[in-house]
Amino acid sequence: MNGRRPWASVCVIAATLGMASCAGTNPAPAPTPKDEHASTAGQPSGASRRAYLAEYTRGDLARRLGRTPDEVRLLEVKPVHWRSEALGCPDRGRSFVQALTSGFLIRLAAGRVEYRYHAGASGEPFLCPPDRAERWLETSVD
């Protein structure tokens, strides 16, 4: 577990038993549903983490747009501190722990359109639509 879903097991058990519903789980990426916080055992860190994020997001965006990865330009992979565990991309109506969370902002462009992916220090990056994107803190996490 990557620290983003400390209550996921409790939610599953509670939902199974019909005892409660749980809010405050992770934001769903847009526009294609996908569990962006899948297990990332064996993922690289440091400079190789940045290379991984660049390659992953270029491929993901190309697939979403029906293009090749060569048609997607990497603008930057920037270490940031997000203001909450929502990684700068909260779902409206859900709550998230308000604590500085290390991660990355990945900016890409296809044609003249810019796309932003958000990521934690580990886990898969996810596309954050502009209407949900929040500011990050201009600090380095290296």
DOBA-20855 format. One record per residue (C-alpha): residue number from 1; residue in one letter; x, z, y negated. Coordinates in pm, 1 decimal, always signed. Each point is the difference from the previous one (the first is absolute). Example, Ala and Ser with C-alpha at 12.3 -4.5 7.8 and 13.67 -1.06 7.14 Angstrom:
2
resi / resn / east / up / north
1 / a / +1230.0 / +780.0 / +450.0
2 / s / +137.0 / -66.0 / -344.0
END
This chain:
142
resi / resn / east / up / north
1 / m / +0.0 / +0.0 / +0.0
2 / n / +146.0 / -93.3 / -339.3
3 / g / -136.8 / +285.8 / -209.1
4 / r / -273.9 / -202.8 / -167.8
5 / r / -274.4 / +111.0 / +242.7
6 / p / +40.5 / +369.8 / +57.8
7 / w / -374.6 / +36.8 / +63.8
8 / a / -49.6 / -317.8 / +204.4
9 / s / -6.4 / +186.1 / +333.1
10 / v / -236.6 / +263.1 / -137.8
11 / c / -227.6 / -274.2 / -136.5
12 / v / -11.1 / -178.4 / +334.6
13 / i / -80.3 / +319.4 / +187.4
14 / a / -260.8 / +108.6 / -257.4
15 / a / -162.4 / -343.8 / -2.8
16 / t / -2.6 / -8.8 / +379.2
17 / l / -170.5 / +336.7 / +12.4
18 / g / -237.0 / -97.2 / -282.3
19 / m / +111.0 / +302.9 / -201.3
20 / a / +115.8 / -159.1 / -323.5
21 / s / +99.3 / -315.1 / -175.6
22 / c / +341.2 / -26.8 / -154.7
23 / a / +88.7 / -158.3 / -330.3
24 / g / +340.9 / -44.0 / -148.7
25 / t / +150.1 / -221.6 / +263.4
26 / n / +222.4 / -290.9 / -96.9
27 / p / -98.3 / -297.2 / -214.2
28 / a / -87.7 / -321.2 / +180.9
29 / p / +209.9 / -299.5 / -104.3
30 / a / -170.4 / -300.2 / -147.9
31 / p / -108.7 / -265.1 / +57.8
32 / t / +58.1 / +7.3 / +376.2
33 / p / -73.9 / +324.5 / +187.4
34 / k / +309.3 / +133.5 / +171.2
35 / d / +141.6 / +341.4 / +77.9
36 / e / +292.9 / -3.5 / -242.1
37 / h / +116.2 / +340.2 / +111.6
38 / a / +70.8 / -80.7 / +362.3
39 / s / +279.2 / +173.1 / +183.6
40 / t / +337.2 / -109.1 / -129.9
41 / a / +238.4 / +153.9 / +249.2
42 / g / +335.2 / -172.5 / -22.4
43 / q / -58.7 / -143.4 / -348.2
44 / p / +313.9 / -31.0 / -211.6
45 / s / +85.1 / +212.2 / -302.9
46 / g / +196.5 / -57.1 / -320.8
47 / a / +107.8 / -357.2 / -74.8
48 / s / -125.1 / -119.5 / +337.8
49 / r / -340.9 / +159.1 / -80.7
50 / r / -14.0 / -210.5 / -316.8
51 / a / +89.4 / -313.9 / +195.3
52 / y / -269.6 / +86.2 / +254.5
53 / l / -259.8 / +50.1 / -276.4
54 / a / +93.9 / -330.9 / -162.0
55 / e / -23.5 / -193.7 / +325.9
56 / y / -320.2 / +170.8 / +115.5
57 / t / -187.4 / -47.1 / -328.0
58 / r / +107.2 / -362.6 / -45.6
59 / g / -126.4 / -79.4 / +349.8
60 / d / -322.2 / +196.2 / -45.9
61 / l / -83.2 / -159.5 / -335.0
62 / a / +84.1 / -347.9 / +128.3
63 / r / -235.4 / +53.8 / +294.3
64 / r / -279.8 / +123.1 / -227.4
65 / l / +40.2 / -300.0 / -231.1
66 / g / +49.6 / -259.0 / +274.8
67 / r / +353.5 / -78.8 / -118.9
68 / t / +349.0 / +29.3 / +141.7
69 / p / +222.1 / +298.0 / -90.6
70 / d / +227.3 / -243.6 / -187.5
71 / e / -287.7 / -60.1 / -244.1
72 / v / -13.4 / +370.7 / -89.1
73 / r / +259.9 / +127.7 / -248.5
74 / l / +126.2 / +356.0 / +14.7
75 / l / +12.4 / +140.5 / -354.2
76 / e / +117.3 / +352.2 / +79.4
77 / v / +5.6 / +285.4 / +247.1
78 / k / +6.5 / +311.4 / -214.4
79 / p / +29.3 / +362.0 / +116.1
80 / v / -262.9 / +212.8 / -176.9
81 / h / -178.9 / +331.2 / +14.9
82 / w / -374.2 / -39.0 / +38.1
83 / r / -219.4 / +262.2 / -168.0
84 / s / -192.9 / +75.7 / +320.0
85 / e / -14.1 / -71.6 / +371.1
86 / a / -222.4 / -298.5 / -82.9
87 / l / +328.6 / -181.7 / -77.4
88 / g / -129.8 / -126.2 / -331.2
89 / c / -299.1 / -175.1 / +154.5
90 / p / -287.2 / +245.0 / +47.3
91 / d / -338.9 / -93.8 / +136.3
92 / r / -269.4 / +97.4 / -245.4
93 / g / -203.2 / +295.7 / +123.5
94 / r / +277.6 / +137.1 / +221.7
95 / s / +230.9 / +286.8 / -78.7
96 / f / +372.7 / +16.1 / +61.3
97 / v / +257.4 / +275.5 / -22.4
98 / q / +142.9 / -7.7 / -352.2
99 / a / +371.0 / +30.6 / +69.2
100 / l / +297.0 / -217.6 / -80.9
101 / t / +48.6 / -234.4 / +292.0
102 / s / +313.1 / -209.1 / +44.1
103 / g / -49.8 / -366.5 / +68.6
104 / f / +41.8 / -356.7 / -115.6
105 / l / -168.5 / -256.6 / -220.6
106 / i / +49.2 / -356.4 / +124.3
107 / r / -84.8 / -281.2 / -242.9
108 / l / -46.1 / -354.2 / +126.7
109 / a / -118.0 / -326.9 / -151.1
110 / a / -165.1 / -306.0 / +147.3
111 / g / -39.1 / -274.2 / -254.3
112 / r / -76.1 / +173.9 / -329.4
113 / v / -181.5 / +296.1 / +154.5
114 / e / +172.4 / +334.8 / +48.1
115 / y / -83.6 / +229.0 / +291.1
116 / r / +95.4 / +364.1 / +46.3
117 / y / +55.6 / +179.6 / +325.5
118 / h / +35.0 / +376.9 / +15.4
119 / a / +183.8 / +199.4 / +264.4
120 / g / +100.8 / +352.7 / +80.3
121 / a / +353.1 / +100.3 / +95.3
122 / s / -102.1 / -103.8 / +352.7
123 / g / -295.5 / -190.6 / +137.3
124 / e / -122.3 / -352.0 / -55.5
125 / p / -44.0 / -130.1 / -355.0
126 / f / -347.9 / -112.3 / -103.9
127 / l / -143.6 / -235.4 / -258.5
128 / c / -153.4 / +192.9 / -289.6
129 / p / -265.0 / -186.8 / -199.6
130 / p / +43.4 / +17.5 / -379.5
131 / d / -326.1 / +190.0 / -50.2
132 / r / +131.7 / +291.1 / +211.5
133 / a / +365.5 / +4.5 / -106.9
134 / e / +126.1 / +308.5 / -181.4
135 / r / +323.3 / +56.1 / -187.5
136 / w / +301.1 / +140.4 / +176.3
137 / l / +266.1 / +228.1 / -141.0
138 / e / +313.1 / -178.2 / -119.0
139 / t / +238.6 / +195.0 / +216.4
140 / s / +228.6 / -97.4 / +279.0
141 / v / -50.4 / +131.8 / +351.0
142 / d / +341.4 / -110.3 / +127.8
END
